[in-house]
Amino acid sequence: MSLLDIAKLPTAENSAIHLHPSDNIAVARVPIAAGQELRVDGHTVVALDPIPAGHKIALRPIGSGESIIRYGQVMGRARIFIDAGRHVHTHNVAFEEIAFDYAFPSSDAPLPQPPVNAPVFLGYRREDGRVGTRNYIAVVAASNCAAHTAELIAASYADEKLPPNVDGVVAFPHGEGCGHAFGPDTDQLRRTLGGVLDHPNVSAALILGLGCEVNQIDHYLGANAPRTDRLAGMTLQESGGTTATVESARRQISAMIERAAGEQRTETTANNIVLGLNCGGSDSFSGITANPALGWCSDRLAEFAASTVLAETPENFGAEHLLVARARNRQVAERLLELMRNYKTYLSRFGGTFDDNPSPGNKEGGLTNILEKSLGAVAKAGTSVMTDAIDYAERIRTPGFVFMNTPGYDPVSLTGLAAGGANLIAFTTGRGSAIGFPTIPVIKIASNSPMYRRMKDNMDVNAGRIADGEATVAEVGKEILDLVLRVASGERTASERLGHKEFVPWRIGPVL
């Protein structure tokens, strides 16, 4: 039966969700008591264990070593014989890497083009053609040594009334920038901070250093600065220390605010949206409700020639074959697999594996291993063609669905998406997440209604209504799309109203 046919009152017919005809498990929509009879797609099964909501129940006997199937895909193997009606989870499911026979594309698919009837929003058009959804002044620390002063500069505007078109003066403090080895790690930090400084949601910016750190501010100025008239730089050592630097910075920022105050939102088409796709605190319902609904929205944006960007490399492991089959051409598919291999090598240096990713909260929410988590996570990107695969914090340049290599760790992933140029982020969560970003609105989408009600101040959309039988995936997807357009035009999200400003660059190398 469809999820819309499920009544809110639990019955034998609607207490478990069977996602694909080939699945040998179903997902408990509500808590199921031992001894409770279920009828799933014409089959009757009696629960032999209590099954928490979101967890899996075996629909038929599963032999030891036999595949566990969810979404029509292999998500693990039975460690032991599993009777029909048993709870299926970490205690009886083994994780193993799967060797895929990839279906590489044999031709080039065209990039999406903006339709004549694309929806519109009100944004800030920049000189390079990109469009901002916000208009901030950014104070970016070049290193941890300047982080506190950057925060003091931004905090000095907390009680000041800024012009209506200026969203705020925000700091980007962090713990990096010195003790780095020159090479990939420093290059990635510079790419990240450069993307934050030269961002469509930023009217103007200040890069602030101590003066003697590895990450010198000169890298961002002069020939390396694409917007020199909108970027200033200073160091504490040359400016006379913390207090003098705050005073000097305020003089610089005063002119930036005056300029930003004169900038107006203008009507522009939806192809100028760059929507980052992220999930955090996922549960088993994430792949049933919130992620597919966001995928519906992602597909519509791709049709408008907007960009939607799927991140979190570990949470694509085990589902990469699905993305390869959707690649625009063989080159994009190979680049995706290269990024996956590189990430696996990165993990192995520290004795880790992709299956270290599911957190205790993920598992409590019914996710058994990274394969199951990934199969649900990729649904955020819908079904459209993958037009590019890029590294962390690289500029997002193609319309349609793009993959970006980031960790699954939410603040680091959001930072990469932001540095790449995402002007909005949609974030699905099942356990509950309270993250945001200094200059980018983050839309929170709850996967289940109980969590939505508990954390209503943090949530923007309740996709749990899909599992409740109150809405379809398409209806909630349309709700997300409409909200994306309103937020792009200035409507505030929950994370913005609460003042969330998390920013964490990805440190990949040693500390010297």
Solvent accessible surface area in square Angstrom, and as a share of the most:
residue,aa,sasa,rsa
1,M,128,0.57
2,S,61,0.39
3,L,31,0.16
4,L,82,0.41
5,D,96,0.50
6,I,6,0.03
7,A,56,0.43
8,K,121,0.51
9,L,137,0.68
10,P,65,0.41
11,T,56,0.33
12,A,23,0.18
13,E,69,0.31
14,N,5,0.03
15,S,0,0.00
16,A,9,0.07
17,I,8,0.04
18,H,41,0.18
19,L,56,0.28
20,H,75,0.34
21,P,120,0.76
22,S,62,0.40
23,D,8,0.04
24,N,4,0.02
25,I,2,0.01
26,A,1,0.00
27,V,0,0.00
28,A,0,0.00
29,R,18,0.07
30,V,27,0.16
31,P,100,0.63
32,I,4,0.02
33,A,62,0.48
34,A,58,0.45
35,G,54,0.52
36,Q,54,0.24
37,E,77,0.35
38,L,0,0.00
39,R,96,0.35
40,V,8,0.05
41,D,84,0.44
42,G,79,0.76
43,H,132,0.59
44,T,82,0.47
45,V,10,0.06
46,V,65,0.37
47,A,1,0.01
48,L,77,0.38
49,D,32,0.17
50,P,92,0.58
51,I,2,0.01
52,P,60,0.37
53,A,39,0.30
54,G,0,0.00
55,H,10,0.04
56,K,0,0.00
57,I,0,0.00
58,A,0,0.00
59,L,32,0.16
60,R,108,0.40
61,P,73,0.46
62,I,0,0.00
63,G,25,0.24
64,S,76,0.49
65,G,40,0.38
66,E,61,0.27
67,S,23,0.15
68,I,0,0.00
69,I,30,0.15
70,R,0,0.00
71,Y,49,0.19
72,G,25,0.24
73,Q,54,0.24
74,V,51,0.29
75,M,0,0.00
76,G,1,0.01
77,R,87,0.32
78,A,4,0.03
79,R,133,0.48
80,I,102,0.52
81,F,113,0.47
82,I,2,0.01
83,D,58,0.30
84,A,31,0.24
85,G,0,0.00
86,R,90,0.33
87,H,29,0.13
88,V,0,0.00
89,H,18,0.08
90,T,52,0.30
91,H,108,0.48
92,N,6,0.03
93,V,4,0.02
94,A,29,0.22
95,F,58,0.24
96,E,70,0.31
97,E,85,0.38
98,I,52,0.27
99,A,104,0.80
100,F,46,0.19
101,D,142,0.74
102,Y,61,0.23
103,A,66,0.51
104,F,59,0.25
105,P,27,0.17
106,S,121,0.78
107,S,81,0.52
108,D,101,0.52
109,A,31,0.24
110,P,119,0.75
111,L,57,0.28
112,P,35,0.22
113,Q,132,0.59
114,P,69,0.44
115,P,48,0.30
116,V,162,0.93
117,N,124,0.64
118,A,12,0.09
119,P,38,0.24
120,V,68,0.39
121,F,4,0.02
122,L,81,0.40
123,G,0,0.00
124,Y,10,0.04
125,R,130,0.48
126,R,13,0.05
127,E,117,0.52
128,D,82,0.42
129,G,36,0.35
130,R,50,0.18
131,V,2,0.01
132,G,0,0.00
133,T,0,0.00
134,R,0,0.00
135,N,0,0.00
136,Y,18,0.07
137,I,0,0.00
138,A,0,0.00
139,V,0,0.00
140,V,0,0.00
141,A,0,0.00
142,A,0,0.00
143,S,0,0.00
144,N,69,0.35
145,C,52,0.31
146,A,0,0.00
147,A,13,0.10
148,H,117,0.52
149,T,3,0.02
150,A,0,0.00
151,E,80,0.36
152,L,67,0.33
153,I,0,0.00
154,A,15,0.12
155,A,61,0.48
156,S,44,0.28
157,Y,15,0.06
158,A,81,0.63
159,D,146,0.75
160,E,75,0.34
161,K,197,0.84
162,L,39,0.19
163,P,41,0.26
164,P,138,0.87
165,N,30,0.15
166,V,9,0.05
167,D,37,0.19
168,G,10,0.10
169,V,13,0.07
170,V,5,0.03
171,A,12,0.10
172,F,0,0.00
173,P,36,0.23
174,H,18,0.08
175,G,58,0.56
176,E,28,0.13
177,G,0,0.00
178,C,52,0.31
179,G,19,0.18
180,H,7,0.03
181,A,36,0.28
182,F,146,0.61
183,G,25,0.24
184,P,107,0.67
185,D,9,0.05
186,T,1,0.01
187,D,77,0.40
188,Q,11,0.05
189,L,5,0.03
190,R,46,0.17
191,R,81,0.29
192,T,1,0.00
193,L,0,0.00
194,G,24,0.23
195,G,11,0.10
196,V,2,0.01
197,L,10,0.05
198,D,15,0.08
199,H,3,0.02
200,P,3,0.02
201,N,0,0.00
202,V,0,0.00
203,S,0,0.00
204,A,2,0.02
205,A,1,0.01
206,L,0,0.00
207,I,0,0.00
208,L,0,0.00
209,G,0,0.00
210,L,42,0.21
211,G,24,0.23
212,C,91,0.54
213,E,5,0.02
214,V,30,0.17
215,N,1,0.00
216,Q,68,0.30
217,I,18,0.09
218,D,101,0.52
219,H,62,0.28
220,Y,8,0.03
221,L,49,0.25
222,G,50,0.48
223,A,114,0.88
224,N,87,0.45
225,A,11,0.08
226,P,98,0.62
227,R,30,0.11
228,T,79,0.46
229,D,99,0.51
230,R,22,0.08
231,L,29,0.14
232,A,15,0.12
233,G,26,0.25
234,M,17,0.07
235,T,12,0.07
236,L,16,0.08
237,Q,99,0.44
238,E,153,0.69
239,S,32,0.21
240,G,61,0.59
241,G,29,0.27
242,T,53,0.31
243,T,98,0.57
244,A,35,0.27
245,T,0,0.00
246,V,23,0.13
247,E,95,0.42
248,S,24,0.16
249,A,0,0.00
250,R,73,0.27
251,R,164,0.60
252,Q,75,0.33
253,I,0,0.00
254,S,67,0.43
255,A,65,0.50
256,M,18,0.08
257,I,20,0.10
258,E,134,0.60
259,R,95,0.35
260,A,0,0.00
261,A,31,0.24
262,G,57,0.55
263,E,29,0.13
264,Q,112,0.50
265,R,59,0.22
266,T,71,0.41
267,E,123,0.55
268,T,9,0.05
269,T,54,0.31
270,A,0,0.00
271,N,44,0.23
272,N,27,0.14
273,I,0,0.00
274,V,27,0.15
275,L,0,0.00
276,G,0,0.00
277,L,0,0.00
278,N,0,0.00
279,C,2,0.01
280,G,5,0.05
281,G,28,0.27
282,S,3,0.02
283,D,9,0.04
284,S,0,0.00
285,F,16,0.07
286,S,4,0.02
287,G,8,0.08
288,I,6,0.03
289,T,0,0.00
290,A,0,0.00
291,N,2,0.01
292,P,32,0.20
293,A,0,0.00
294,L,0,0.00
295,G,2,0.02
296,W,65,0.23
297,C,0,0.00
298,S,0,0.00
299,D,15,0.08
300,R,56,0.20
301,L,0,0.00
302,A,7,0.05
303,E,98,0.44
304,F,32,0.13
305,A,7,0.05
306,A,0,0.00
307,S,10,0.06
308,T,0,0.00
309,V,0,0.00
310,L,1,0.01
311,A,1,0.01
312,E,1,0.00
313,T,0,0.00
314,P,9,0.05
315,E,6,0.03
316,N,2,0.01
317,F,16,0.07
318,G,4,0.04
319,A,0,0.00
320,E,13,0.06
321,H,32,0.14
322,L,57,0.28
323,L,0,0.00
324,V,0,0.00
325,A,60,0.47
326,R,46,0.17
327,A,7,0.05
328,R,52,0.19
329,N,16,0.08
330,R,122,0.45
331,Q,142,0.63
332,V,10,0.06
333,A,0,0.00
334,E,63,0.28
335,R,72,0.26
336,L,0,0.00
337,L,12,0.06
338,E,68,0.31
339,L,3,0.01
340,M,11,0.05
341,R,137,0.50
342,N,78,0.40
343,Y,12,0.04
344,K,93,0.39
345,T,81,0.47
346,Y,42,0.16
347,L,36,0.18
348,S,70,0.45
349,R,147,0.54
350,F,142,0.59
351,G,70,0.67
352,G,20,0.19
353,T,74,0.43
354,F,8,0.03
355,D,37,0.19
356,D,101,0.52
357,N,37,0.19
358,P,8,0.05
359,S,46,0.30
360,P,115,0.72
361,G,24,0.23
362,N,4,0.02
363,K,73,0.31
364,E,117,0.53
365,G,6,0.06
366,G,0,0.00
367,L,7,0.03
368,T,6,0.03
369,N,4,0.02
370,I,0,0.00
371,L,1,0.01
372,E,0,0.00
373,K,16,0.07
374,S,0,0.00
375,L,10,0.05
376,G,4,0.04
377,A,4,0.03
378,V,10,0.06
379,A,28,0.21
380,K,2,0.01
381,A,0,0.00
382,G,13,0.12
383,T,111,0.64
384,S,25,0.16
385,V,61,0.35
386,M,0,0.00
387,T,1,0.00
388,D,36,0.18
389,A,5,0.04
390,I,13,0.06
391,D,36,0.19
392,Y,0,0.00
393,A,3,0.02
394,E,57,0.26
395,R,70,0.26
396,I,17,0.09
397,R,183,0.67
398,T,22,0.13
399,P,32,0.20
400,G,1,0.01
401,F,0,0.00
402,V,1,0.01
403,F,0,0.00
404,M,0,0.00
405,N,11,0.06
406,T,0,0.00
407,P,12,0.08
408,G,11,0.10
409,Y,139,0.53
410,D,26,0.14
411,P,19,0.12
412,V,9,0.05
413,S,0,0.00
414,L,1,0.01
415,T,0,0.00
416,G,0,0.00
417,L,0,0.00
418,A,1,0.01
419,A,3,0.03
420,G,0,0.00
421,G,4,0.04
422,A,0,0.00
423,N,1,0.01
424,L,0,0.00
425,I,0,0.00
426,A,0,0.00
427,F,0,0.00
428,T,0,0.00
429,T,0,0.00
430,G,3,0.03
431,R,91,0.33
432,G,21,0.20
433,S,16,0.10
434,A,41,0.32
435,I,14,0.07
436,G,0,0.00
437,F,9,0.04
438,P,4,0.02
439,T,4,0.02
440,I,3,0.01
441,P,0,0.00
442,V,0,0.00
443,I,0,0.00
444,K,1,0.01
445,I,0,0.00
446,A,0,0.00
447,S,0,0.00
448,N,20,0.10
449,S,4,0.02
450,P,69,0.44
451,M,0,0.00
452,Y,39,0.15
453,R,155,0.57
454,R,168,0.61
455,M,53,0.24
456,K,122,0.52
457,D,107,0.56
458,N,22,0.11
459,M,8,0.03
460,D,35,0.18
461,V,2,0.01
462,N,17,0.08
463,A,0,0.00
464,G,0,0.00
465,R,67,0.24
466,I,1,0.00
467,A,6,0.05
468,D,25,0.13
469,G,15,0.14
470,E,85,0.38
471,A,2,0.01
472,T,40,0.23
473,V,45,0.26
474,A,44,0.34
475,E,93,0.42
476,V,0,0.00
477,G,0,0.00
478,K,98,0.42
479,E,63,0.28
480,I,0,0.00
481,L,11,0.05
482,D,49,0.26
483,L,13,0.07
484,V,0,0.00
485,L,26,0.13
486,R,116,0.42
487,V,0,0.00
488,A,0,0.00
489,S,34,0.22
490,G,24,0.23
491,E,74,0.33
492,R,92,0.33
493,T,2,0.01
494,A,0,0.00
495,S,4,0.03
496,E,35,0.16
497,R,153,0.56
498,L,89,0.44
499,G,38,0.37
500,H,45,0.20
501,K,103,0.44
502,E,59,0.26
503,F,14,0.06
504,V,56,0.32
505,P,7,0.04
506,W,26,0.09
507,R,52,0.19
508,I,39,0.20
509,G,24,0.23
510,P,85,0.54
511,V,119,0.69
512,L,140,0.70
